[in-house]
């Protein structure tokens, strides 16, 4: 894997600033609690997550065409604008259908952004002649994202604690995204990629055909298929399940004989702030040191396979201990899931990039993103349904078992 020394120049800190500001989403540690407080069921919450993921999926192609026509920077700026409009809708409305519209806009923001910023980082590394440092570099910049999440947890908890209301966190999230917008606007032009300058007639149809060819190539190339599916099974399950930590932490907060003079929302805010702060401090460290995990295990493929198996096990155990009311142990296994996600992501990007030619890297990451959103939608709806039917703990256990069952066919070659 090589050493961990990477150049920390001006662009490194702009990339790091991107990650830090992007994760100042004050609503994230309280999103499920906000939706439950609004009277939604777990099935409805799972459906909203599916709407978000599917919106991202279906909008990938037109937003990709936009990026080709006007450049990656403008695509990222459109992403920020879409996010901010989504936050405003969540602030002003209180029912399923407006929330669904907000999720579509959030998905649009993700579609403009997904893969685009990674491609800009990889383009920069290519221009600097240090592509071999991609795992270390991407892991180091990603660690700032997790630091942003840690700060975010404390800020969000403070807002909920003093206001007693989850709604204000959506309004306040707009402020860091304004700063985010201006940071992206100052990225250098050479990271834009090839710009067409206009939306060409038939470009979307051509892009659809290109995407289908990318999928066909993926299914013909068994090595690439396994690499992408291995990555997406973990990422999709993580996206669909990670926020169930919130009702678990709420249950923990209300079960402890602490801060009894506070309201339930205030007690929950204190516990959520503490738990998420320490989770993101740990994930920041783990992301920065992903290469050390690979070096310790001795093989990138083996590390990817092992962490996928452990993810399914962690989800099962989180559900089991919540079900038997050992909630603090359930929280610990959620913590491990967060840590492993941030260890895996730099490893997966590095592994996939090793399987395909440089000029196909954007296509490979795009296919990975498309598959992830489809799987995340399926996991989200399934988990919501199971949680309403059997309870949250059993729902997590059953979903974790499904992940373990579907993973082995997609283990990557440990000798490659």
C-alpha angles and dihedrals in degrees: 000000000000129000126320097238110124131169111263099199131147094286092050089060092045089053089047090049089052090055094045096049094040090061096050088101100142093190096058099084089049104033097108091041089051091051093045089048088053088059101258122146124230089255091055090047090050089049091053090051088050090050089053093048096043091047088055090049098050094042095050093091101049091043089048089053089050090052091050091049100043106016138261094276094058089046090056091048091052087052092056092048092051092050093052092051089050091053090051092054092051089052096050102038136056112192142078102261098049087046088053090055089049089051091052089054090046088051089050089054090051091047092054091047106035112106092352097094092042088053090051091052092048090047090052092049090050091051090049092047095237103110090134088070093059097116094047094042096046091044092051094050090044090055088067088056089058091046087054089052091052092053088043092057092056094045092048092047090050092052093049092043095053098036099035086215131103093203099076093063090072092055094047092049089069091069099066089042089060088057088045089056093054094046091055092046089063097055112122119262094238089073091061094085121215109339121206093192095219143046103260120215111260092013094125092050089048090049091051089053090047091051091050089051089051090052091047090050090050092053092047092049103065093187092055092042091056092045093052096042092046089054096044098047090060096039094046094048090046093052092047098045110027096087093056082082086080098067088040091056091044089054089050093048094051093045096055120086091234133117090003090163090065128082119259092255091050093049089048091048092054093050095043091050093051096044097045093044092057093040092056094044088056094044090049089056094043094050092050091051101041090120089060090059090053091048091049094051089041099223133064094212093049091049091052093049095046095049091050091056092046091052092060090047092049091052092050092049093045089055094044096052092044089051093052090045098248086129098165090060089049088055089051092056091048086052090055090050090055092048094049092048090058093044091051101046098069089042092052094048089050094046095048092047088055091057099055138044119267094248090056095048094098090050091049093051090045092053089047090052093048093051092045093055092050092049093044090053091052093047092047095053092041093050093047091050093047092047092053092044102043106009131266097282096051090043091057092046094051093046091049090052090053090052091053091049097051098041106073097068088060100050108133125234108276092199095056 
